[in-house]
Amino acid sequence: MPALTGRIDAPTNTYAAVLRTPGAWKFYLAAAPARIGIAMTGLGIVWLVHGSTGSYAAAGSVTGGFAVAEAVAGPQVARLIDRFGQTRMLPVTLLAHATTMALLIGLTVSHASLWSLIVAGVLAGGSLPQLSAQTGARWSHALRDTPLLSTAFALEAFSVGIAFMVGPGLVGIVSSSISPAIGSILATSLLLSGGFLLAVQRGTAPPPSTPGHHQSPKRLLHKRFVGLVGTNVGIGLFFGSMQVSVTAFAVARGTPGLAGPLYSITSLVSLFAGLLYGARRWRIAPETQFVIAFVWLTVSCLPLIAVHSPLTAAFALALPGLAIAPFQTLSAVLTESAVDSAVLTQAFTWVNSGGAAGMALGSAFAGWVVDGHNPQYGFAVALGAALMATAMAVTVKVSNR
C-alpha cells in the first residue's frame, strides 16, 4: 500500500492501550477459541460429508447451503441481538447451532439422504453465531469516538486472520488423521466454549436498543452503508476468484502442492501489514485511505496476469496483502461511523454477508472462466473484482461529502 503521511506510535504501546480498556482483554481472549471454531466449520463440513459420501459434489452442496443460509439469516439474527442484547441472545444461538451441527453430524455418519444433509447444513449455517460482529460491537461500545477504535479493529482483524490460518489446517489434520466427524465436533466445541465465555462478559456488552429504535430500515438503507456492503461484495469476489486461480495456476505448472503455500502468502503479508497499520495514527481521512487501499489492490493484481512460475507468483501474491488488512480495519471503522449504535451488530453482519456472497460468486465464476481458458484469466477476474470494489469505495467517499 502506498505510504501515507501519519504519525507512528510504538505498536506495543498502542495495542497495550487498547487492551487496557476495562474488560477488553477478557472478551478479546474469550472469543479466540470461537474464532478458530468458526474458521474450521466450513472446511470441516466438507471433510465430514465427503468422508461419508465420497463425493465432493455432495460436500459442496451441503457447504453451499450452509454458506447461503449464514449470509441470509445472519443479519436477521443480528437484528435480534441488537434488540435483546448479546448476553440474552448469544447463548440461544450457540445452543441452536450446536443442536443443528449435532443433527448434521448424526445424519452424515448414518448415511442419510443428500437432501436431509443439505437441510441440516442450512439450519447450521442459519444459526451460526456472528461472533466477529458482536466483538466489533463491544469494541465500539468501549471506544466509540476515540482514536483507539481503529487500532482495536486492526487487532480484531489480526485475530480473525490468525484464526483463518490456524483453523483450516487444524480441522484438516484432525479430520484426516482421526476422523471427519471429530473435526466437526472439535470445531463446534471451540465455538461453544469461546461463545459462552464471551456471553458471560456482561460488563462489556453493548446495551439492547430501546423498543422501536431498532425497527426502522432507513437506519441501514442509505448510500454510504450500501457502498460499504458493495465494497465487501467486491473483496469477496476477489478472494473467491483468487482461491480458484491460485489453485489452478499451481496445478497447471505441475506443482499442486504449492497451491496452499502460495495462497497463504497474501494472508501472511496481510497480517503483518495490519499490525503496522493499526499502530499508526493517520492524518488522512478514513474514506480517502479506503480508496487508496483499493487502488493499490487493483494495481497489485496486474502482475498476476503475467506470472509464469511459482517464484514470480509468490512475489506477485505478496502485493495484494498490503491492502487487505487496512481494508478490513477501515471497513469496520467506516461501518461503525455510518450507522446508529442501535443497529451496529446488524451492520457488521450485513457487511460480512456481502463478503461471503461475493466469495461464493467469485469462486463459481472464476472456476467457469479458468475451465474455459487458463489461470491468467482467473487472475483477470480478480482484477475486475478489485476494480468493482474501488468504484464502490469511491461511492463511499463521495457520499461523505
C-alpha positions as CSV (number, residue, x, y, z in Angstrom):
1,M,0.0,0.0,0.0
2,P,1.4,3.4,-0.8
3,A,2.9,5.4,2.0
4,L,0.6,7.9,3.7
5,T,1.6,10.8,5.9
6,G,1.0,9.9,9.5
7,R,2.5,9.6,13.0
8,I,3.7,6.2,14.1
9,D,3.2,5.1,17.7
10,A,5.1,2.2,19.2
11,P,2.9,-0.9,18.3
12,T,3.2,-2.4,21.7
13,N,2.1,0.8,23.4
14,T,-0.8,1.3,21.1
15,Y,-2.2,-2.2,21.3
16,A,-1.5,-2.3,25.0
17,A,-3.6,0.8,25.4
18,V,-6.5,-0.9,23.6
19,L,-6.2,-4.0,25.8
20,R,-6.1,-1.9,28.9
21,T,-9.6,-0.7,28.2
22,P,-11.7,-2.1,31.1
23,G,-12.8,-5.7,30.3
24,A,-11.3,-5.6,26.8
25,W,-8.6,-8.3,27.1
26,K,-11.2,-10.6,28.8
27,F,-13.7,-10.6,25.9
28,Y,-10.9,-10.5,23.3
29,L,-9.3,-13.7,24.6
30,A,-12.7,-15.3,25.4
31,A,-13.7,-15.1,21.7
32,A,-10.4,-16.6,20.5
33,P,-11.5,-20.2,20.6
34,A,-14.8,-19.3,18.9
35,R,-12.9,-17.5,16.1
36,I,-10.9,-20.7,15.4
37,G,-14.0,-22.8,15.6
38,I,-15.8,-20.7,13.0
39,A,-12.8,-20.8,10.7
40,M,-12.8,-24.6,11.0
41,T,-16.6,-25.1,10.4
42,G,-16.9,-24.8,6.6
43,L,-14.0,-26.9,5.7
44,G,-15.0,-29.3,8.5
45,I,-18.3,-29.9,6.8
46,V,-16.5,-30.6,3.5
47,W,-14.4,-33.3,5.2
48,L,-17.4,-34.6,7.1
49,V,-19.7,-35.0,4.1
50,H,-17.0,-36.2,1.7
51,G,-15.8,-38.7,4.2
52,S,-19.3,-40.3,4.3
53,T,-20.4,-40.0,0.7
54,G,-17.1,-39.9,-1.2
55,S,-18.5,-37.1,-3.3
56,Y,-17.1,-33.6,-3.4
57,A,-20.3,-32.5,-5.2
58,A,-22.3,-33.6,-2.2
59,A,-19.9,-31.9,0.2
60,G,-20.0,-28.7,-1.9
61,S,-23.9,-28.8,-1.9
62,V,-24.1,-29.0,1.8
63,T,-21.4,-26.4,2.4
64,G,-23.0,-24.1,-0.1
65,G,-26.3,-24.4,1.7
66,F,-24.5,-23.6,4.9
67,A,-22.9,-20.5,3.5
68,V,-26.1,-19.2,1.8
69,A,-28.1,-19.7,5.0
70,E,-25.4,-17.9,7.0
71,A,-25.5,-14.9,4.6
72,V,-29.3,-14.7,4.6
73,A,-30.1,-15.5,8.2
74,G,-27.1,-13.8,9.8
75,P,-28.4,-10.2,9.6
76,Q,-31.8,-11.3,10.9
77,V,-30.2,-13.0,13.9
78,A,-28.1,-9.9,14.4
79,R,-31.3,-7.8,14.4
80,L,-32.5,-9.8,17.4
81,I,-29.1,-9.4,19.1
82,D,-29.3,-5.6,18.7
83,R,-32.9,-5.7,20.1
84,F,-32.4,-8.1,23.1
85,G,-28.7,-7.9,23.7
86,Q,-25.8,-10.2,23.4
87,T,-26.0,-11.7,26.8
88,R,-29.5,-12.9,26.2
89,M,-29.3,-14.0,22.5
90,L,-25.8,-15.4,22.3
91,P,-26.5,-18.5,24.5
92,V,-29.6,-19.1,22.4
93,T,-27.8,-19.0,19.1
94,L,-25.0,-21.1,20.4
95,L,-27.3,-23.9,21.6
96,A,-29.3,-23.7,18.3
97,H,-26.1,-24.1,16.3
98,A,-24.8,-26.9,18.5
99,T,-28.1,-28.8,18.0
100,T,-28.1,-28.4,14.3
101,M,-24.4,-29.4,13.9
102,A,-25.2,-32.5,16.0
103,L,-28.0,-33.2,13.6
104,L,-25.8,-32.8,10.6
105,I,-23.1,-35.0,12.1
106,G,-25.6,-37.6,13.1
107,L,-27.3,-37.7,9.7
108,T,-23.9,-37.8,7.9
109,V,-22.4,-40.7,9.8
110,S,-25.7,-42.6,9.4
111,H,-25.5,-42.1,5.6
112,A,-28.8,-40.2,5.4
113,S,-30.0,-38.8,2.0
114,L,-28.3,-35.8,0.5
115,W,-31.4,-33.6,0.8
116,S,-31.5,-34.2,4.5
117,L,-27.8,-33.3,4.8
118,I,-28.4,-30.1,2.9
119,V,-31.4,-29.2,5.1
120,A,-29.2,-29.8,8.2
121,G,-26.4,-27.7,6.7
122,V,-28.8,-24.8,6.0
123,L,-30.0,-25.0,9.6
124,A,-26.5,-25.0,10.9
125,G,-25.5,-22.0,8.7
126,G,-28.6,-20.1,9.7
127,S,-27.8,-20.5,13.4
128,L,-24.1,-19.7,13.2
129,P,-23.4,-17.0,15.8
130,Q,-21.9,-13.8,14.3
131,L,-19.0,-13.6,16.8
132,S,-17.0,-11.0,14.8
133,A,-19.9,-8.7,14.6
134,Q,-20.5,-9.0,18.3
135,T,-16.9,-8.4,19.3
136,G,-16.8,-5.5,16.9
137,A,-19.9,-4.0,18.6
138,R,-18.2,-4.4,22.0
139,W,-15.1,-2.5,20.8
140,S,-17.4,0.3,19.5
141,H,-19.2,0.4,22.8
142,A,-16.0,0.7,24.7
143,L,-14.0,3.0,22.4
144,R,-16.5,4.9,20.3
145,D,-15.3,8.4,19.3
146,T,-11.8,7.7,20.5
147,P,-8.6,7.4,18.4
148,L,-8.0,3.9,19.7
149,L,-11.1,2.4,18.0
150,S,-9.3,1.9,14.7
151,T,-6.4,0.2,16.5
152,A,-9.0,-2.1,18.2
153,F,-10.5,-3.0,14.8
154,A,-7.0,-3.7,13.5
155,L,-6.4,-6.0,16.5
156,E,-9.7,-7.7,15.7
157,A,-8.8,-8.2,12.1
158,F,-5.4,-9.7,13.1
159,S,-7.1,-12.2,15.4
160,V,-9.5,-13.2,12.7
161,G,-6.7,-13.6,10.2
162,I,-4.8,-15.8,12.6
163,A,-7.9,-17.9,13.2
164,F,-8.4,-18.5,9.4
165,M,-4.8,-19.5,9.1
166,V,-4.9,-21.9,12.1
167,G,-8.4,-23.2,11.8
168,P,-8.5,-24.8,8.3
169,G,-5.1,-26.5,8.9
170,L,-6.2,-27.8,12.3
171,V,-9.5,-29.3,11.0
172,G,-7.7,-30.8,8.1
173,I,-5.2,-32.6,10.4
174,V,-7.8,-33.8,12.8
175,S,-10.3,-34.9,10.1
176,S,-7.6,-36.8,8.1
177,S,-5.7,-38.4,11.0
178,I,-8.6,-39.2,13.3
179,S,-12.0,-38.9,11.6
180,P,-14.0,-36.3,9.7
181,A,-16.7,-36.3,12.4
182,I,-14.1,-35.5,15.1
183,G,-13.0,-32.5,13.0
184,S,-16.6,-31.0,13.0
185,I,-17.1,-31.9,16.7
186,L,-13.9,-30.1,17.6
187,A,-14.9,-27.0,15.6
188,T,-18.3,-26.9,17.3
189,S,-16.8,-27.4,20.7
190,L,-14.3,-24.5,20.2
191,L,-17.2,-22.3,19.0
192,L,-19.3,-23.2,22.0
193,S,-16.6,-22.7,24.6
194,G,-15.5,-19.4,23.2
195,G,-19.1,-18.2,22.7
196,F,-20.2,-19.0,26.2
197,L,-17.0,-17.3,27.6
198,L,-17.9,-14.2,25.7
199,A,-21.6,-14.4,26.7
200,V,-20.7,-14.2,30.4
201,Q,-18.6,-11.0,29.9
202,R,-21.7,-8.9,30.6
203,G,-19.9,-5.7,31.5
204,T,-18.5,-5.1,28.0
205,A,-21.7,-6.0,26.1
206,P,-23.5,-3.0,24.4
207,P,-27.0,-2.4,25.9
208,P,-30.0,-3.6,23.9
209,S,-31.7,-1.0,21.8
210,T,-34.9,0.7,23.1
211,P,-38.2,-0.6,21.8
212,G,-39.0,0.7,18.4
213,H,-35.5,2.2,18.0
214,H,-34.2,-0.8,16.1
215,Q,-37.1,-1.2,13.7
216,S,-36.5,1.5,11.0
217,P,-34.9,0.1,7.9
218,K,-33.8,3.6,6.9
219,R,-31.0,3.3,9.5
220,L,-29.2,1.0,7.1
221,L,-30.6,1.8,3.7
222,H,-28.6,4.8,2.8
223,K,-25.9,5.3,0.1
224,R,-22.9,5.3,2.4
225,F,-23.7,1.9,4.0
226,V,-24.8,0.3,0.8
227,G,-21.5,1.4,-0.7
228,L,-19.7,-0.3,2.2
229,V,-21.6,-3.5,1.6
230,G,-20.7,-3.2,-2.1
231,T,-17.0,-3.0,-1.4
232,N,-17.2,-6.1,0.7
233,V,-19.0,-7.9,-2.1
234,G,-16.2,-6.8,-4.4
235,I,-13.5,-8.0,-2.0
236,G,-15.4,-11.3,-1.6
237,L,-15.3,-11.7,-5.4
238,F,-11.6,-11.0,-5.3
239,F,-10.9,-13.7,-2.6
240,G,-13.2,-16.3,-4.3
241,S,-11.6,-15.8,-7.7
242,M,-8.1,-15.9,-6.1
243,Q,-8.7,-19.2,-4.4
244,V,-9.6,-20.9,-7.6
245,S,-7.0,-19.1,-9.7
246,V,-4.0,-19.8,-7.4
247,T,-5.0,-23.4,-7.2
248,A,-5.4,-23.7,-11.0
249,F,-2.1,-22.0,-11.5
250,A,-0.2,-24.4,-9.2
251,V,-1.9,-27.4,-10.9
252,A,-1.2,-26.2,-14.4
253,R,2.5,-25.7,-13.5
254,G,2.7,-29.3,-12.2
255,T,3.1,-28.2,-8.6
256,P,-0.3,-28.8,-6.9
257,G,1.3,-29.0,-3.5
258,L,2.3,-25.3,-3.7
259,A,-1.4,-24.1,-4.0
260,G,-1.8,-23.7,-0.3
261,P,1.5,-22.1,0.5
262,L,1.2,-19.7,-2.5
263,Y,-2.3,-18.6,-1.4
264,S,-1.2,-18.2,2.2
265,I,1.4,-15.6,1.2
266,T,-1.2,-12.9,0.7
267,S,-2.6,-13.7,4.2
268,L,0.8,-13.6,5.9
269,V,1.6,-10.3,4.3
270,S,-1.8,-9.0,5.3
271,L,-1.3,-10.0,9.0
272,F,1.9,-8.0,9.3
273,A,0.6,-5.1,7.3
274,G,-2.5,-5.0,9.5
275,L,-0.4,-4.8,12.7
276,L,1.7,-2.0,11.3
277,Y,-1.4,-0.2,10.0
278,G,-3.2,-0.4,13.4
279,A,-0.2,1.0,15.2
280,R,-0.3,4.2,13.2
281,R,-2.4,7.4,13.8
282,W,-3.4,8.6,10.3
283,R,-4.0,12.2,9.5
284,I,-5.7,11.3,6.2
285,A,-9.5,10.8,6.4
286,P,-10.6,7.1,6.5
287,E,-12.6,7.5,3.3
288,T,-9.5,8.6,1.4
289,Q,-7.4,5.8,2.9
290,F,-10.2,3.4,1.8
291,V,-9.9,4.5,-1.8
292,I,-6.1,4.4,-1.7
293,A,-6.2,0.8,-0.4
294,F,-8.4,-0.3,-3.2
295,V,-6.4,1.5,-5.9
296,W,-3.4,-0.3,-4.6
297,L,-5.3,-3.6,-4.6
298,T,-6.2,-3.1,-8.2
299,V,-2.7,-2.1,-9.3
300,S,-1.3,-5.1,-7.4
301,C,-3.4,-7.5,-9.4
302,L,-1.7,-6.5,-12.7
303,P,1.5,-8.5,-12.2
304,L,-0.6,-11.7,-11.6
305,I,-1.8,-11.7,-15.1
306,A,1.8,-12.0,-16.4
307,V,3.3,-14.5,-13.9
308,H,4.6,-17.8,-15.3
309,S,6.4,-19.5,-12.5
310,P,5.7,-20.3,-8.8
311,L,8.6,-17.9,-7.7
312,T,7.2,-14.9,-9.6
313,A,3.7,-15.8,-8.5
314,A,4.9,-15.8,-4.8
315,F,6.3,-12.2,-5.2
316,A,3.1,-11.1,-7.0
317,L,0.8,-12.6,-4.4
318,A,2.5,-10.7,-1.6
319,L,1.5,-7.3,-3.1
320,P,-2.3,-7.6,-2.6
321,G,-1.7,-8.4,1.1
322,L,-0.6,-4.9,1.7
323,A,-4.1,-3.7,1.1
324,I,-6.2,-6.4,2.6
325,A,-5.7,-5.7,6.3
326,P,-6.0,-1.9,6.0
327,F,-9.3,-2.5,4.1
328,Q,-10.6,-4.8,6.8
329,T,-9.9,-2.3,9.5
330,L,-11.2,0.7,7.5
331,S,-14.3,-1.2,6.6
332,A,-15.1,-1.7,10.3
333,V,-14.2,1.9,11.1
334,L,-16.4,3.3,8.4
335,T,-19.3,1.0,9.1
336,E,-19.2,1.9,12.8
337,S,-19.3,5.6,11.9
338,A,-22.0,5.2,9.2
339,V,-24.8,3.7,11.3
340,D,-26.6,4.2,14.6
341,S,-25.2,2.1,17.5
342,A,-28.7,0.5,17.8
343,V,-28.2,-1.4,14.6
344,L,-24.4,-1.9,14.7
345,T,-24.4,-5.7,15.0
346,Q,-26.7,-5.9,12.0
347,A,-24.5,-3.5,10.0
348,F,-21.4,-5.6,10.7
349,T,-23.2,-8.8,9.8
350,W,-24.6,-7.3,6.5
351,V,-21.0,-6.3,5.6
352,N,-19.7,-9.8,6.4
353,S,-22.6,-11.4,4.5
354,G,-21.7,-9.2,1.5
355,G,-18.2,-10.6,1.6
356,A,-19.4,-14.2,1.9
357,A,-21.8,-13.8,-1.0
358,G,-19.0,-12.3,-3.1
359,M,-16.7,-15.2,-2.3
360,A,-19.3,-17.8,-3.5
361,L,-19.9,-15.9,-6.7
362,G,-16.2,-15.3,-7.3
363,S,-15.3,-18.9,-6.9
364,A,-18.0,-20.1,-9.2
365,F,-17.3,-17.5,-11.9
366,A,-13.6,-17.9,-11.8
367,G,-13.9,-21.6,-11.9
368,W,-16.0,-21.3,-15.1
369,V,-13.5,-18.9,-16.6
370,V,-10.5,-21.0,-15.8
371,D,-12.0,-24.2,-17.1
372,G,-12.6,-22.5,-20.5
373,H,-9.3,-20.7,-20.7
374,N,-6.3,-20.7,-18.3
375,P,-5.4,-19.4,-14.7
376,Q,-4.3,-16.0,-16.0
377,Y,-8.0,-15.4,-17.0
378,G,-8.9,-16.2,-13.4
379,F,-6.5,-13.5,-12.2
380,A,-8.2,-11.2,-14.6
381,V,-11.5,-11.9,-12.8
382,A,-9.7,-10.9,-9.6
383,L,-8.6,-7.7,-11.2
384,G,-12.2,-7.0,-12.3
385,A,-13.4,-7.6,-8.7
386,A,-10.8,-5.1,-7.4
387,L,-12.0,-2.5,-9.9
388,M,-15.6,-3.0,-8.8
389,A,-14.6,-2.6,-5.2
390,T,-12.6,0.5,-6.0
391,A,-15.6,2.0,-7.7
392,M,-17.7,1.3,-4.6
393,A,-15.1,2.8,-2.3
394,V,-15.2,6.0,-4.3
395,T,-19.0,5.9,-3.8
396,V,-18.4,5.7,0.0
397,K,-16.0,8.7,-0.2
398,V,-18.3,10.8,-2.3
399,S,-21.3,10.0,-0.1
400,N,-19.5,11.5,2.9
401,R,-19.4,15.0,1.4
